[in-house]
Amino acid sequence: MMADMTNLSGKRLERPLKGRMVAGVAAGLAEYLDVDPTVVRVIFAAVSLFAGVGVLIYLAGWLLIPEQGEQRSIAERIMSKTGS
């Protein structure tokens, strides 16, 4: 079972349905951290220049951060199907 991504103030890390450019990872992180989404996107772009690490981090976020309205991430849904 994955850890609940809710902080002490009750914010839950999730990929929003609105304000996303690709899968919503940057928008979700920005909302959770209370920063502008552009800042997170620039950081992802800059880190991607270093051997594509930013792309791998983004893909991990897409798999591990649940979409808004969902209780489980993509990875959790895949694991529950293969574990049955």
N, C-alpha and C positions, 0 to 999 in steps of 0.2 A: 504494500500500500504506500502511496506517495504521501509526503508531508503536506499538511494544510498550509497554503501560502497566504495566511492572514496575519497581519501584524497586530501589535497591541492596540492600535487605534481603530481596528475593525476593517481596515482596508484589505482587500483581497487582490492578489496579483492574478490578473486574467487578461486575455487578449480581447479588447473591445471590438464590437461590431462596427462602430462608427469611428472615423478618424484614422483608419488604418491605411497604409499604402500598399503593403503586401499581405502579410499574415497577422499584423497587429502586435507583433512582439515589441517593437520600439514604442508604440503608442501605449501599450499596457505597462511597460516599465516606466515610462514617463509619468503616467497617471499615478502609479504606485509610489514613485519617488517624488512626486509633486514638482516636476521640472517640465520644461517645454519639450515636446516630442522631437523638434528639430535638433536639439542638443543630443539626444540619444541616437538619432539617425546619423548625425555627423560622427559621433563616436564609433558607431558600427562601421561606417564607411572608412574611417581612419584605421581602425583595427583590421579591416579587411585587406588593407594594403600590405599588411605584414603576413605574408604566406596564407592569406585567406582565412585567418583565425576568426575574424568577425563573422564570416559566412557560417562557419561551424557553430559559433556561439548562437547566432540567429536561428539556425536550424534546430539546435538543442532547445532553445526557447520555444520554438513552434511546437516541438514534440512534448515538452514538459509543462508548459503554461496552459491551463485550460481556457477555452474560449468563453466569453461572457455568456452567462446563463447555463453553462455546463458544469457539472460537479467534478468530472474527471478529464484529464488531459488526453491527448491522442495516444501517448505512450501507455497510459493506464488502460485505455480501452483495448489497445492491441495486446497488452499483457493478459488482460482478463479473458480475451478470446482464445489465446494460445494456452492458457493455464487450465482451461475447462476440460 
